[in-house]
Every structure is written in structure tokens, then in C-alpha cells.
Amino acid sequence: MVNFLYAAQLNYNTQVGGELANVKAMNKVIRLGMPARQQAN
């Protein structure tokens, strides 16, 4: 049971780390896209 919980915690940490990386990447894309969109309008 302890091994299962430990593995679940590792998996959770990996998923959260991936989510944070995705959010940072999305923020970069949004930031880069905004000036282009404003110029297009």
C-alpha cells in the first residue's frame, strides 16, 4: 500500500509539473500573439 501511494504521489507531481510547463508555454504564445492581433485590428 505504501508503495502504491508513493507511486501515485510521483505520478501526481509529474502531472502537475507538466501542467505548469504547458501553462507557461501557453502564456508565451498568448503574449507573443497579442501585439500581432492588435496590429491586425
N, CA, C and O atoms as a MOPAC input file, in Angstrom:
PM7 MOZYME 1SCF
protein

 N      0.83400 1    -1.20500 1     0.00000 1
 C      0.00000 1     0.00000 1     0.00000 1
 C      0.86700 1     1.25200 1     0.00000 1
 O      0.57200 1     2.21300 1    -0.71100 1
 N      1.92800 1     1.24800 1     0.78800 1
 C      2.80600 1     2.42300 1     0.84900 1
 C      3.45100 1     2.65500 1    -0.51700 1
 O      3.56500 1     3.79400 1    -0.97000 1
 N      3.87500 1     1.56400 1    -1.17300 1
 C      4.49100 1     1.69800 1    -2.48900 1
 C      3.49900 1     2.29500 1    -3.48100 1
 O      3.87200 1     3.12900 1    -4.30500 1
 N      2.25900 1     1.87900 1    -3.40600 1
 C      1.23200 1     2.39700 1    -4.31300 1
 C      1.03600 1     3.89300 1    -4.09400 1
 O      0.95800 1     4.65700 1    -5.05600 1
 N      0.95800 1     4.31000 1    -2.84700 1
 C      0.76100 1     5.72400 1    -2.53700 1
 C      1.95800 1     6.54500 1    -3.00900 1
 O      1.79900 1     7.65500 1    -3.51700 1
 N      3.14600 1     5.99300 1    -2.83700 1
 C      4.35900 1     6.69700 1    -3.25900 1
 C      4.36700 1     6.86900 1    -4.77200 1
 O      4.71100 1     7.93600 1    -5.28100 1
 N      3.98600 1     5.81100 1    -5.49000 1
 C      3.94300 1     5.87600 1    -6.94800 1
 C      2.87600 1     6.87000 1    -7.39800 1
 O      3.08500 1     7.61400 1    -8.35600 1
 N      1.73600 1     6.88600 1    -6.71400 1
 C      0.66000 1     7.81700 1    -7.06100 1
 C      1.12800 1     9.24900 1    -6.84400 1
 O      0.80800 1    10.12900 1    -7.64300 1
 N      1.87600 1     9.49400 1    -5.78200 1
 C      2.37800 1    10.83400 1    -5.48700 1
 C      3.37800 1    11.27600 1    -6.55700 1
 O      3.35400 1    12.42500 1    -6.99800 1
 N      4.25500 1    10.36200 1    -6.97000 1
 C      5.21400 1    10.68800 1    -8.02200 1
 C      4.48500 1    11.03000 1    -9.30300 1
 O      4.83000 1    11.99800 1    -9.98100 1
 N      3.47400 1    10.23500 1    -9.63900 1
 C      2.70400 1    10.45900 1   -10.85800 1
 C      2.01300 1    11.81300 1   -10.78600 1
 O      1.99100 1    12.55400 1   -11.76900 1
 N      1.45000 1    12.13800 1    -9.63200 1
 C      0.75600 1    13.41400 1    -9.44400 1
 C      1.72900 1    14.57400 1    -9.63800 1
 O      1.42200 1    15.54800 1   -10.32600 1
 N      2.90500 1    14.45700 1    -9.02400 1
 C      3.90900 1    15.52900 1    -9.14300 1
 C      4.32200 1    15.71400 1   -10.59600 1
 O      4.51200 1    16.84300 1   -11.04900 1
 N      4.46300 1    14.61000 1   -11.33200 1
 C      4.85100 1    14.67900 1   -12.74500 1
 C      3.77200 1    15.37900 1   -13.54200 1
 O      4.07200 1    16.21100 1   -14.39900 1
 N      2.51500 1    15.05100 1   -13.26900 1
 C      1.40300 1    15.66400 1   -13.99800 1
 C      1.32900 1    17.15700 1   -13.71200 1
 O      1.13600 1    17.95500 1   -14.63000 1
 N      1.48000 1    17.54200 1   -12.44900 1
 C      1.41400 1    18.95900 1   -12.08900 1
 C      2.56300 1    19.71300 1   -12.75500 1
 O      2.36600 1    20.81500 1   -13.26600 1
 N      3.74800 1    19.13200 1   -12.75100 1
 C      4.88700 1    19.76600 1   -13.39800 1
 C      4.62700 1    19.97000 1   -14.88400 1
 O      4.97200 1    21.01000 1   -15.44600 1
 N      4.01900 1    18.97700 1   -15.51400 1
 C      3.68800 1    19.08600 1   -16.92800 1
 C      2.65500 1    20.16400 1   -17.16900 1
 O      2.75000 1    20.91800 1   -18.13800 1
 N      1.66900 1    20.24100 1   -16.29400 1
 C      0.62900 1    21.26600 1   -16.43600 1
 C      1.24300 1    22.65900 1   -16.32600 1
 O      0.90700 1    23.54800 1   -17.10900 1
 N      2.13400 1    22.85100 1   -15.36700 1
 C      2.76500 1    24.16100 1   -15.18700 1
 C      3.57700 1    24.53200 1   -16.42000 1
 O      3.57800 1    25.69000 1   -16.84000 1
 N      4.26700 1    23.55400 1   -17.00100 1
 C      5.04700 1    23.81400 1   -18.21000 1
 C      4.11800 1    24.20600 1   -19.34800 1
 O      4.43400 1    25.10900 1   -20.12300 1
 N      2.97400 1    23.53400 1   -19.45500 1
 C      2.00500 1    23.86000 1   -20.50500 1
 C      1.47300 1    25.26800 1   -20.32200 1
 O      1.33300 1    26.01100 1   -21.29400 1
 N      1.17400 1    25.64500 1   -19.08100 1
 C      0.64300 1    26.98300 1   -18.80400 1
 C      1.67600 1    28.04900 1   -19.17900 1
 O      1.33100 1    29.07400 1   -19.76800 1
 N      2.93100 1    27.80700 1   -18.84000 1
 C      3.98100 1    28.77200 1   -19.17600 1
 C      4.11000 1    28.90900 1   -20.68300 1
 O      4.26800 1    30.01600 1   -21.19800 1
 N      4.04400 1    27.78300 1   -21.39500 1
 C      4.14300 1    27.81700 1   -22.85400 1
 C      2.96100 1    28.57000 1   -23.44200 1
 O      3.12600 1    29.36700 1   -24.36500 1
 N      1.76900 1    28.32100 1   -22.91200 1
 C      0.57700 1    28.99900 1   -23.40000 1
 C      0.68100 1    30.50500 1   -23.16700 1
 O      0.31800 1    31.29800 1   -24.03500 1
 N      1.17800 1    30.89700 1   -21.99400 1
 C      1.32500 1    32.32500 1   -21.68100 1
 C      2.27600 1    32.98500 1   -22.66600 1
 O      2.05100 1    34.11800 1   -23.09100 1
 N      3.34800 1    32.27200 1   -23.03100 1
 C      4.29600 1    32.82000 1   -24.00300 1
 C      3.61500 1    33.03100 1   -25.34500 1
 O      3.77000 1    34.07800 1   -25.97400 1
 N      2.86300 1    32.03400 1   -25.77500 1
 C      2.18000 1    32.11500 1   -27.07000 1
 C      1.17300 1    33.26200 1   -27.05000 1
 O      1.08000 1    34.03400 1   -28.00400 1
 N      0.42000 1    33.36500 1   -25.95700 1
 C     -0.58800 1    34.42600 1   -25.85000 1
 C      0.08300 1    35.79300 1   -25.86800 1
 O     -0.39200 1    36.71300 1   -26.53300 1
 N      1.18100 1    35.92700 1   -25.14300 1
 C      1.88400 1    37.20400 1   -25.06800 1
 C      2.43500 1    37.58800 1   -26.44000 1
 O      2.36800 1    38.75000 1   -26.84300 1
 N      2.98300 1    36.59700 1   -27.15400 1
 C      3.54200 1    36.88300 1   -28.47400 1
 C      2.42700 1    37.19500 1   -29.46700 1
 O      2.61000 1    38.00200 1   -30.37900 1
 N      1.27000 1    36.55400 1   -29.29000 1
 C      0.16500 1    36.71200 1   -30.23300 1
 C     -0.58000 1    38.02000 1   -30.06800 1
 O     -1.15500 1    38.52400 1   -31.03300 1
 N     -0.58600 1    38.58400 1   -28.86700 1
 C     -1.40500 1    39.77200 1   -28.61400 1
 C     -1.01400 1    40.96800 1   -29.47900 1
 O     -1.90400 1    41.54900 1   -30.10000 1
 N      0.24400 1    41.37700 1   -29.56300 1
 C      0.60000 1    42.54100 1   -30.38000 1
 C      0.21900 1    42.33000 1   -31.84900 1
 O     -0.23600 1    43.26200 1   -32.51100 1
 N      0.40300 1    41.12000 1   -32.35400 1
 C      0.06900 1    40.82500 1   -33.74700 1
 C     -1.43200 1    41.00000 1   -33.95800 1
 O     -1.86100 1    41.55200 1   -34.97100 1
 N     -2.22300 1    40.53200 1   -33.00500 1
 C     -3.68200 1    40.64600 1   -33.11800 1
 C     -4.10100 1    42.11600 1   -33.06300 1
 O     -4.98600 1    42.54000 1   -33.80600 1
 N     -3.47200 1    42.88000 1   -32.19600 1
 C     -3.82700 1    44.30100 1   -32.06800 1
 C     -3.49800 1    45.05700 1   -33.35600 1
 O     -4.24500 1    45.94400 1   -33.76900 1
 N     -2.37700 1    44.70000 1   -33.98900 1
 C     -1.98400 1    45.34900 1   -35.23000 1
 C     -2.96700 1    44.97200 1   -36.35000 1
 O     -3.30800 1    45.80700 1   -37.18700 1
 N     -3.41300 1    43.72500 1   -36.35700 1
 C     -4.34600 1    43.25500 1   -37.38800 1
 C     -5.66700 1    44.01700 1   -37.30100 1
 O     -6.29400 1    44.31100 1   -38.31800 1
 N     -6.08700 1    44.33500 1   -36.05800 1
 C     -7.33700 1    45.07500 1   -35.88500 1
 C     -7.11800 1    46.51800 1   -36.27400 1
 O     -8.04500 1    47.32400 1   -36.20400 1

